[in-house]
Amino acid sequence: MVKINSVIPGSFAAKAGVLPEDILCSINGHDIRDVLDYMYYAAETRAVLVLVRSGQRYTVKIDKDEYDDLGLEFETYLMDEKQSCSNRCVFCFIDQMPPGMRETLYFKDDDARLSFLQGNYVTLTNMSQADIDRIIEMKLNINVSVHTTNPQLRVKMMHNRFAGEKLKYIWQLAKSGIKLNCQVVCCPDLNDGDELRRTLSDLGELMPNISSMAVVPVGVTKYREGLYPLKTFTPERAAETIDIIAEFQERFYDRFGTRTVFPSDEFFLIAGRDIPDMDYYEDMPQYENGVGMLRSLIDEFDKALELAGQEDIDRCVSIATGYSAFPVLSELAAKAEKHFPGLKCQVYRIRNDFFGETITVAGLITGQDLTAQLSGRQLGSEVLVSSSMIRRDSDIFLDDMTIKEAEDLLGTRITPVNSDGFELLDAMLGV
């Protein structure tokens, strides 16, 4: 049962007489607990709603086209509270955060509903057999943080005594026809090497219902006092991991016509290897996990330059990024300067003093590191930064410094730019 917060004027529900503060009990005989129940059962062409108003039950019948919205709104997006994570993963980034940051940054989300609705990855440790049965009934594809298929190792890595046992859900889902995207946070001396081979081999047995897999390197900050002694990837270990993945890519491609498993871009950067061509990434199934993002940026930028005219440009700008993306962005800036002789684009790499030098991605650069290291530099008329540095739908860096505050400190405009080659070139040119 869920309380209705508001009813959209003119909607099917409004016309049926449903009011705010009514309690929605069921649709077509199915109890409504959360947004998944609501979206699934309300999609039918006839919706029979059982509601409660002032303690009295009543029923309304609504005829509509399939998937038409009923017009009900609830207090929260999920219609109840987010489910927090019950694990204490040895690699959890939130456990490596400094104190004193905004409270929302410390919330550990492991809510399967956000996997279906927003693409979040979940470990399945919060889920029951009834939850799995519901996923199968609704035919919902899901994104799963696997990390390892070794039950004992999964318990150790996730500090959850149920973590190994819950691996059975992956097999149940896949064998029921549910499509799974999987990820492995790879930690040296824990789940890399032969353990990674085991994980990829086990998941490969569930193909083609394993749609894709991403292997990403663990991130290690300087705030690890009292935590598991994690290691970071050396160039040699990163190269070894890429080669292990390549073994399975070849095996999967021969059998299924798809590589299926991909290392994140960061592995190639750590190993000092070239980013593969676009064909390598197939249809970019793990783009949001940082797989193929740099190749996409490079190719888009090259295409944008190819389509650009030869007009005179008299402009000086800067790009600020992390250590990992610095070589790629430096190469793109050099291409732009060659195409537009009047353009000067200086790329600055920002050392991550806030989290520690082992964190090299642009998305974790704070406002204070940005301003401290760019102060006194020749920045030109504008500083371009990755939009991943800025909290979504806001103008705030990770450390709560606003873009305006950073601009005031540097005396220069700061412009967030998405990971899009066309947008990046436009930003360089000021168009």
C-alpha positions, 0 to 999 in steps of 0.5 A: 500500500502506498499513499498518493501524493498528487493526481495530475489534473485531467489524467485517467486517475483524476477523471476516475475521482482518485484524490491526493492522500488516497492509499493505493492498495492494488492494481488488477489484484496485485499488491502495490509495494513500490514503483516496479509493481506500479509501472508493471501492473498499471501498463495494462489496458484495463486497470482496476485500482483498489484504494482507501480513503478515510479508512474506507476501501473503494474501487475504480476501473480505468480503460486506456491504451497500453502503457498510458500513464494513470496520472498518480504521483507519489512522495518519492520516485521509488514510492518508498525509501532507497535500499542501502547496501548491506556489504562492507566491500574491501574496495568500497569507494565510500569507505575511502572518503574523507570526513566532513563532506555532504551527507548524501555522498556517504549513502551506499546504494544497493537498490535493484529497482535503480538497476532497472530504472537508472542503470545502477549496478547491484550486488543482489545481496539485499534480495530475496527469492521473492525479489528474484521471482518478481524480476523473472515474472516482469522480465526485467533485465538487470545490471549486476556487480559480480566481482568474482564467482568464487563464493568464498572470495566473494564473501571475503571481498564484500564482507557479507556472509551471504555474498557467495550464496547469493551468486545462485541468483545470477544463474537463476536469472540467466537461465530464466532468460533475463539479460544481465550486464555484469561488472567486476571491480578488479583488485590486484592479488584478490580477484585478478589473474586466475580468479578473473579467468574463473569469473569470466569462464563461469559467466561465459557459461551463461551466455548469451544471457550475459549481455556484456561484462566490464572489468574496471580497476579498483580506485584507492584513495589516501583515506584507508586507515584501518581498511584492507591493504589494497594494491593499485594496478601497475602498468605490468598488471594492467597489461596482464589483465587486458591480455586475460580479457583478450583470451576470453574475448576471442573465445566468446567471439568464436562461439557467440559472435561477440566479445562480450567482456571489455576492460575499461579505458583506464586499463589501457591508460595505466598499461600505456597501450593505445585505445582500441579502434571503435570496432573493438567496442561493438555497440558500446554496451558498457559505455557508462562504465568507462568502456570505449568512452575515450575512443568515442571522444577521439573519433567524434573530435576527429569527425568534428575537425573534418567537418569544421571550416578553416575560419580564422580563430584568435582564441586562447583557452585551457583544459583541466583534466586528470592524469589519466585523460591528459595524454588523450586531451593533449593530443586532441588539443594539438590537432585543433591547434594545427587545424586552427593556427590562431587557436591556443589550447593549453591542457593542464593535468590536475594532481588529486591531492584531495583523495590522493595521487592514486586517483587519476580520473577527471570526475574526482577532481575537486574545486579546491585542487583545480583552483590551487593548481591553476592559480597563477597559470596562463589560462586564457579566456576560459577553462574547460573541465569535464562535466563529470567533475560537477554534481549532476543538475547543479553547479557544484564540485565534489567538495561543494565549491561552486563554479562561481567560487572557482571562477572568482578565485581564478579570474577566468570563466569555467565551462563544464563540457560533456564527453562528446567530441563535437561539444569539446571542439565547439567549446575550444572554439567558443561557439 
